[in-house]
Amino acid sequence: LRLPAYRQAVQAQAGSLPDFPDESVAVDVRLLSGRLIPSAFTWRGRGYVILSVGRQWSEEREGTTWRCYLVQTRGPATFELWHDPLGEQWRLARAWGAAIGA
C-alpha cells in the first residue's frame, strides 16, 4: 500500500507509524475567515489543546465527504481529525507520536 505524499511526509516527520483509532471525538472549534478550525478535542476521556493546524483536505468515504485536518498538540503528538459537516460529527482517524498509547 502506497500512502499519498502528504501522509508519507507526516509519517517521516513523526518518526513512527500511525495508530488508526477511527473513534468519535468531541471537538471545540473556532471560526476563522468563515471556516471551522478545530481548537481542542477530547479523546478517551483526555482533553487535548490543539497548538497548530496544518494540512486540510477533503476525502470521501462511503458517500460522505469529510473535511480532514492534521493537527498537533503537546507531547508532541499529531492527530488527523475528520469532520462531517452534514452529519455534524467528528472522528479521530489517526494518531502519531506521544498520542499512541495515551
C-alpha positions as a printed Julia matrix, in Angstrom:
102×3 Matrix{Float64}:
   0.0    0.0    0.0
   1.48   3.33  -1.03
   0.47   6.31   1.08
  -0.19   9.7   -0.57
   2.84  12.01  -0.44
   1.47  14.23   2.36
   0.89  11.19   4.58
   4.39   9.88   3.87
   5.79  13.27   4.91
   3.83  13.29   8.17
   4.87   9.72   8.93
   8.53  10.54   8.32
   8.29  13.71  10.41
   6.62  11.96  13.32
   9.16   9.14  13.18
   6.62   6.41  13.82
   3.77   4.58  12.17
   0.33   5.95  12.97
  -2.32   4.34  15.14
  -5.75   4.13  13.44
  -8.35   4.57  16.2
 -11.23   5.74  13.92
 -13.19   6.84  17.0
 -15.79   9.51  17.62
 -14.39  12.59  19.42
 -15.82  15.81  20.84
 -14.17  18.83  19.17
 -14.16  22.52  20.11
 -13.91  24.79  17.09
 -13.38  28.44  16.28
 -14.49  30.36  13.21
 -11.66  31.83  11.12
 -12.45  33.61   7.84
 -15.75  31.75   7.6
 -14.23  28.3    8.16
 -14.4   25.99  11.16
 -10.97  25.33  12.68
 -10.54  22.74  15.46
  -9.04  24.24  18.65
  -9.31  21.35  21.15
 -10.77  17.84  21.42
 -11.48  15.07  23.89
 -10.35  11.5   23.16
 -10.71   8.58  25.55
 -11.55  10.96  28.42
  -8.47  13.12  27.93
  -8.52  16.72  26.67
  -6.08  17.92  24.0
  -5.45  21.58  23.17
  -4.53  21.99  19.51
  -1.37  24.07  19.16
  -1.3   24.12  15.35
  -3.48  23.13  12.43
  -1.59  22.01   9.36
  -2.79  20.49   6.12
  -6.53  20.48   5.4
  -8.23  18.45   2.68
 -11.44  16.62   1.79
 -11.96  12.87   1.4
 -14.99  10.81   0.5
 -15.82   7.68   2.48
 -18.99   5.64   1.97
 -20.82   8.51   0.28
 -19.86  11.12   2.89
 -17.49  13.98   2.14
 -15.31  14.57   5.19
 -13.24  17.69   5.89
  -9.87  16.49   7.25
  -7.41  18.33   9.48
  -3.88  17.44  10.51
  -3.3   18.92  13.98
  -0.55  18.97  16.58
  -0.82  19.04  20.37
   1.7   18.95  23.21
   3.75  15.83  23.55
   4.48  16.28  20.67
   1.52  14.42  19.25
  -0.02  14.61  15.79
  -3.62  13.71  15.01
  -5.8   13.51  11.93
  -9.33  14.72  12.66
 -12.22  14.21  10.21
 -15.38  16.32  10.24
 -18.7   15.5    8.57
 -20.41  18.91   8.31
 -23.75  17.42   7.23
 -23.9   14.82   9.98
 -22.23  17.17  12.45
 -19.83  14.53  13.68
 -16.07  14.37  14.27
 -13.81  11.3   14.08
 -10.22  10.75  15.1
  -8.77   8.9   12.11
  -5.07   8.68  13.03
  -2.68   9.43  15.89
   1.14   9.63  15.85
   3.91  10.01  18.4
   3.1   10.55  22.05
  -0.59  10.11  21.26
  -0.24   6.36  20.81
  -0.93   4.51  24.0
  -2.05   7.66  25.8
